[in-house]
Amino acid sequence: MSTIGGEIIPIRYLNAVGSQVVSAALVEIATLFGVPMSNTQTFVSCIYGAGASYKSRLIMKHPFVITVETWFITAVIAFVLGFAVIKIG
């Protein structure tokens, strides 16, 4: 059985392709409704979801925590910078 993604969780190729398709579909649907959504966040979330579906596998905690922290910090920085640009302009 071939797998990819050994850094976070090894998943099968078919599951990885499925995650990519779901991620792309979510971003397209969000775009249709005018909701900003990052394709990177949706793809990583799909990978974690696919990994969590395996009964015998564990998701490595450290990469998961770093990913969530980075998403939160990036959102806060973007908010502050956006607010600053509006106030200055």
Backbone as numpy.savetxt, mean C-alpha at the origin, in Angstrom:
# Nx Ny Nz CAx CAy CAz Cx Cy Cz
6.93 -24.65 -5.70 6.08 -23.49 -5.70 6.98 -22.25 -5.70
6.81 -21.38 -6.67 7.59 -20.15 -6.76 6.90 -19.04 -5.99
7.70 -18.26 -5.28 7.16 -17.14 -4.53 8.00 -15.90 -4.77
7.42 -14.75 -4.46 8.14 -13.49 -4.54 7.92 -12.72 -3.24
8.66 -11.65 -3.06 8.41 -10.77 -1.91 8.92 -11.30 -0.59
10.10 -11.89 -0.57 10.64 -12.46 0.65 10.92 -11.46 1.75
11.03 -10.17 1.43 11.31 -9.16 2.44 10.14 -9.00 3.42
8.92 -9.03 2.91 7.75 -8.83 3.76 7.08 -10.17 4.02
6.68 -10.82 2.96 6.07 -12.15 3.05 6.16 -12.81 1.69
6.55 -14.05 1.63 6.58 -14.73 0.33 5.16 -15.07 -0.14
4.80 -14.60 -1.32 3.48 -14.93 -1.87 3.65 -15.52 -3.26
2.66 -16.23 -3.72 2.71 -16.85 -5.04 2.54 -15.80 -6.13
3.05 -16.11 -7.32 2.98 -15.17 -8.44 1.54 -14.79 -8.78
0.64 -15.76 -8.78 -0.75 -15.48 -9.11 -1.35 -14.50 -8.10
-1.05 -14.66 -6.83 -1.54 -13.73 -5.81 -0.94 -12.34 -5.99
0.32 -12.27 -6.39 0.96 -10.98 -6.63 0.30 -10.26 -7.81
0.01 -11.00 -8.87 -0.66 -10.41 -10.03 -2.07 -9.96 -9.64
-2.76 -10.78 -8.88 -4.09 -10.41 -8.40 -4.05 -9.14 -7.55
-3.03 -9.02 -6.72 -2.87 -7.81 -5.90 -2.66 -6.59 -6.77
-1.87 -6.73 -7.83 -1.63 -5.61 -8.73 -2.91 -5.20 -9.46
-3.71 -6.16 -9.88 -4.96 -5.87 -10.58 -5.94 -5.16 -9.64
-6.06 -5.68 -8.41 -6.96 -5.05 -7.44 -6.50 -3.63 -7.13
-5.20 -3.45 -6.97 -4.65 -2.12 -6.69 -4.98 -1.14 -7.82
-4.74 -1.55 -9.05 -5.03 -0.68 -10.19 -6.52 -0.35 -10.28
-7.36 -1.35 -10.04 -8.81 -1.11 -10.09 -9.25 -0.13 -9.00
-8.71 -0.27 -7.80 -9.06 0.65 -6.72 -8.66 2.08 -7.04
-7.47 2.25 -7.59 -7.01 3.60 -7.94 -7.88 4.19 -9.04
-8.24 3.40 -10.03 -9.10 3.89 -11.12 -10.49 4.27 -10.60
-11.06 3.45 -9.74 -12.37 3.75 -9.17 -12.31 5.02 -8.32
-11.27 5.13 -7.52 -11.11 6.34 -6.71 -10.96 7.57 -7.59
-10.25 7.46 -8.70 -10.09 8.58 -9.61 -11.43 8.99 -10.21
-12.27 8.02 -10.55 -13.59 8.33 -11.10 -14.44 9.14 -10.11
-14.26 8.87 -8.82 -15.03 9.58 -7.80 -14.29 10.79 -7.24
-13.12 11.09 -7.77 -12.36 12.26 -7.34 -11.71 12.10 -5.97
-11.45 10.88 -5.57 -10.80 10.62 -4.28 -9.31 10.37 -4.52
-8.44 11.15 -3.87 -7.01 10.92 -4.06 -6.58 9.62 -3.38
-5.93 8.76 -4.14 -5.48 7.48 -3.60 -4.17 7.10 -4.26
-3.22 6.70 -3.46 -1.91 6.32 -3.96 -1.91 4.87 -4.43
-1.38 4.63 -5.62 -1.31 3.25 -6.10 -0.31 2.44 -5.29
0.71 3.08 -4.76 1.68 2.37 -3.93 1.03 1.87 -2.65
0.23 2.71 -2.02 -0.44 2.30 -0.78 -1.42 1.17 -1.03
-2.18 1.27 -2.11 -3.16 0.21 -2.37 -2.45 -1.10 -2.71
-1.34 -1.03 -3.45 -0.63 -2.25 -3.82 -0.01 -2.92 -2.59
0.63 -2.15 -1.74 1.23 -2.72 -0.54 0.15 -3.29 0.37
-0.98 -2.62 0.47 -2.09 -3.13 1.26 -2.60 -4.45 0.70
-2.67 -4.54 -0.63 -3.10 -5.80 -1.26 -2.10 -6.92 -0.99
-0.81 -6.59 -1.03 0.22 -7.60 -0.74 0.07 -8.10 0.69
-0.10 -7.17 1.63 -0.30 -7.59 3.02 -1.58 -8.42 3.16
-2.62 -8.04 2.46 -3.86 -8.81 2.52 -3.68 -10.22 1.97
-2.97 -10.32 0.84 -2.70 -11.64 0.27 -1.83 -12.46 1.21
-0.86 -11.82 1.83 0.00 -12.52 2.78 -0.76 -12.97 4.01
-1.67 -12.15 4.48 -2.45 -12.50 5.66 -3.41 -13.65 5.40
-3.73 -13.89 4.13 -4.67 -14.96 3.80 -4.04 -16.35 3.94
-2.71 -16.42 3.97 -2.05 -17.71 4.17 -2.14 -18.11 5.63
-2.56 -19.32 5.88 -2.72 -19.78 7.26 -1.36 -20.05 7.92
-0.40 -20.49 7.14 0.87 -20.93 7.72 1.96 -19.87 7.65
1.66 -18.68 7.22 2.69 -17.65 7.07 2.44 -16.49 8.03
3.51 -15.84 8.38 3.42 -14.66 9.23 3.94 -13.46 8.46
3.31 -12.33 8.64 3.79 -11.09 8.05 4.87 -10.55 8.97
6.02 -10.20 8.39 7.10 -9.66 9.19 6.69 -8.29 9.73
6.82 -8.11 11.03 6.30 -6.92 11.69 7.09 -5.66 11.34
8.40 -5.75 11.30 9.22 -4.55 11.11 8.92 -3.82 9.79
8.92 -4.50 8.63 8.58 -3.78 7.38 7.17 -3.22 7.40
6.23 -3.93 8.03 4.86 -3.46 8.10 4.77 -2.17 8.91
5.42 -2.14 10.06 5.40 -0.95 10.92 6.06 0.23 10.21
7.17 0.00 9.54 7.84 1.08 8.81 6.93 1.62 7.71
6.23 0.75 7.00 5.33 1.18 5.94 4.21 2.05 6.50
3.58 1.62 7.56 2.48 2.38 8.16 2.97 3.71 8.72
4.11 3.69 9.38 4.67 4.94 9.91 4.99 5.92 8.79
5.56 5.42 7.71 5.90 6.27 6.57 4.65 6.88 5.96
3.58 6.10 5.81 2.34 6.64 5.27 1.81 7.75 6.16
1.83 7.54 7.46 1.32 8.54 8.39 2.18 9.80 8.36
3.48 9.64 8.45 4.39 10.80 8.44 4.27 11.57 7.14
4.20 10.87 6.02 4.07 11.53 4.72 2.77 12.33 4.64
1.69 11.77 5.14 0.41 12.49 5.10 0.47 13.75 5.95
1.08 13.68 7.12 1.20 14.85 7.99 2.08 15.92 7.34
3.21 15.52 6.78 4.10 16.48 6.11 3.40 17.12 4.92
2.68 16.33 4.13 1.96 16.88 2.98 0.89 17.88 3.44
0.21 17.57 4.52 -0.80 18.49 5.05 -0.17 19.80 5.49
0.91 19.71 6.24 1.59 20.92 6.73 2.13 21.76 5.58
2.77 21.12 4.60 3.30 21.86 3.46 2.19 22.47 2.61
1.11 21.72 2.42 -0.03 22.26 1.66 -0.65 23.44 2.37
-0.79 23.35 3.67 -1.33 24.44 4.46 -0.42 25.67 4.37
0.90 25.45 4.46 1.87 26.54 4.40 1.83 27.23 3.03
1.71 26.46 1.97 1.66 27.03 0.62 0.42 27.90 0.45
-0.71 27.44 0.95 -1.95 28.21 0.85 -1.86 29.50 1.67
-1.31 29.42 2.87 -1.18 30.59 3.73 -0.20 31.63 3.14
0.89 31.17 2.54 1.89 32.08 1.97 1.34 32.72 0.70
0.66 31.90 -0.11 0.15 32.37 -1.40 -1.07 33.17 -1.24
